[in-house]
Amino acid sequence: MTSVTSPLAGRAIGLAAVPDPVFSGAMVGPGTAIDPVREPSEAVAPVDGVVVSLHPHAYVVVDDEGHGVLTHLGIDTVQLNGEGFELLVNKGDRVTRGQAVIRWNPQAVEDAGKSPICPVVALEATADSLSGVVESGDVKADDALFSWQ
């Protein structure tokens, strides 16, 4: 079983509250979402594994069991063309849970007219393969978000 932890501090709101139908409809996969604290911060790895996809606004870490976890920093943030995002690792790097992956500022994202809400999604998973999904309450980076069978 894989334990997936929060990549950032904020408030868990659940995928259904994400202002994007692809995420709120769990089309990418099941999981939850974090409304981040509005201050410059580092988004961290939610599992130990390898960074298989890395963009200024999103990254995927695959653990040794083959579970891929997508962290998407804000909604429609691809339109910011990387401005305000700093990559701290490279694609192909092995990372440990809690290791900083991207430095960003959720307030700057909001000021640019985008939602800073961050989906955290279990890729290629079914909803019933997740348990203990946190959909409300304050979370800190590295707090448990869900378990993946």
C-alpha positions as CSV (number, residue, x, y, z in Angstrom):
1,M,0.0,0.0,0.0
2,T,1.2,3.5,-0.9
3,S,0.7,6.4,1.5
4,V,0.3,9.7,-0.4
5,T,1.1,12.8,1.6
6,S,0.3,16.5,0.9
7,P,2.8,18.2,-1.4
8,L,2.0,21.6,0.3
9,A,0.3,23.3,3.2
10,G,-3.3,24.6,3.0
11,R,-6.8,23.3,3.3
12,A,-8.0,20.0,1.8
13,I,-11.1,20.6,-0.3
14,G,-11.6,17.4,-2.3
15,L,-11.5,17.0,-6.1
16,A,-15.2,17.8,-6.6
17,A,-14.5,21.4,-5.5
18,V,-11.8,22.0,-8.1
19,P,-12.8,24.7,-10.7
20,D,-11.9,22.5,-13.7
21,P,-14.2,19.7,-15.0
22,V,-11.4,17.4,-15.9
23,F,-10.2,17.3,-12.3
24,S,-13.5,17.7,-10.5
25,G,-15.0,14.8,-12.6
26,A,-11.9,12.7,-11.7
27,M,-11.2,12.1,-15.4
28,V,-7.5,12.2,-14.7
29,G,-7.9,10.0,-11.7
30,P,-9.2,9.9,-8.1
31,G,-7.6,11.9,-5.3
32,T,-8.1,15.2,-3.5
33,A,-7.2,18.8,-3.8
34,I,-5.5,21.4,-1.6
35,D,-6.3,25.1,-1.5
36,P,-2.8,26.3,-0.7
37,V,-1.6,28.9,1.9
38,R,-1.1,32.1,0.0
39,E,2.6,32.6,0.4
40,P,5.8,31.6,-1.5
41,S,6.4,27.9,-0.8
42,E,7.9,24.7,-2.1
43,A,5.7,21.9,-3.5
44,V,7.2,18.6,-2.3
45,A,7.2,15.0,-3.4
46,P,4.1,13.2,-2.1
47,V,5.8,9.8,-2.3
48,D,9.3,8.4,-2.7
49,G,10.0,7.7,-6.3
50,V,11.2,8.9,-9.7
51,V,10.1,12.2,-11.3
52,V,8.7,10.9,-14.6
53,S,7.0,14.2,-15.7
54,L,8.1,17.7,-14.8
55,H,6.6,21.0,-15.9
56,P,6.7,24.4,-14.1
57,H,3.1,23.9,-13.1
58,A,2.8,20.1,-12.5
59,Y,4.8,17.0,-11.8
60,V,4.4,13.2,-11.5
61,V,6.3,11.0,-9.1
62,V,6.1,7.2,-9.6
63,D,6.9,5.1,-6.6
64,D,8.6,1.7,-6.6
65,E,5.2,-0.1,-6.8
66,G,4.4,1.8,-10.1
67,H,1.9,4.2,-8.5
68,G,2.0,7.6,-10.3
69,V,0.9,10.7,-8.3
70,L,0.2,13.9,-10.1
71,T,0.6,17.2,-8.3
72,H,-0.9,20.1,-10.4
73,L,0.0,23.6,-9.1
74,G,-3.1,25.6,-9.7
75,I,-5.7,25.5,-12.5
76,D,-4.8,26.8,-16.1
77,T,-1.4,27.7,-14.7
78,V,0.2,26.2,-17.9
79,Q,-0.9,29.6,-19.4
80,L,1.6,31.4,-17.2
81,N,4.4,29.8,-19.3
82,G,6.4,28.9,-16.2
83,E,6.5,32.4,-14.8
84,G,6.7,32.4,-11.1
85,F,7.7,28.7,-10.9
86,E,11.2,27.4,-10.2
87,L,12.1,23.8,-10.8
88,L,14.3,22.3,-8.0
89,V,14.8,18.8,-9.5
90,N,15.1,17.3,-12.9
91,K,12.9,14.8,-14.8
92,G,14.4,11.3,-14.0
93,D,15.6,12.3,-10.6
94,R,14.8,10.0,-7.6
95,V,13.1,12.0,-4.9
96,T,12.1,11.2,-1.3
97,R,8.8,12.1,0.2
98,G,8.9,15.7,1.4
99,Q,11.7,16.7,-0.9
100,A,11.2,20.1,-2.6
101,V,10.3,19.7,-6.3
102,I,9.0,23.2,-7.4
103,R,9.2,26.6,-5.7
104,W,6.1,28.8,-6.4
105,N,3.9,31.5,-5.0
106,P,0.1,30.7,-4.9
107,Q,-0.7,34.4,-4.3
108,A,1.1,35.4,-7.5
109,V,-0.9,32.7,-9.4
110,E,-4.1,34.1,-7.9
111,D,-3.0,37.7,-8.8
112,A,-2.5,36.5,-12.4
113,G,-6.2,35.5,-12.5
114,K,-5.7,31.8,-12.1
115,S,-6.9,29.5,-9.4
116,P,-4.1,28.3,-7.1
117,I,-6.0,25.2,-6.1
118,C,-3.8,22.1,-6.4
119,P,-5.2,18.7,-7.4
120,V,-3.3,15.7,-6.1
121,V,-4.3,12.7,-8.2
122,A,-3.6,9.0,-8.3
123,L,-3.0,8.3,-12.0
124,E,-4.5,5.2,-13.6
125,A,-6.3,4.3,-10.3
126,T,-9.9,3.6,-9.5
127,A,-11.7,5.4,-6.8
128,D,-12.1,2.2,-4.8
129,S,-8.4,1.6,-4.7
130,L,-8.0,4.7,-2.5
131,S,-8.8,4.9,1.2
132,G,-8.8,7.5,3.8
133,V,-9.0,10.4,1.3
134,V,-8.8,13.7,3.1
135,E,-11.3,16.2,1.7
136,S,-11.6,18.8,4.4
137,G,-9.5,20.5,7.1
138,D,-6.1,22.1,7.3
139,V,-3.1,20.1,6.1
140,K,0.6,20.6,6.3
141,A,3.2,19.4,3.8
142,D,3.8,15.7,4.4
143,D,0.4,15.1,6.2
144,A,-1.4,12.0,4.9
145,L,-3.9,12.6,2.0
146,F,-4.9,9.1,1.1
147,S,-3.7,5.5,0.9
148,W,-3.5,3.6,-2.4
149,Q,-4.0,-0.2,-2.3
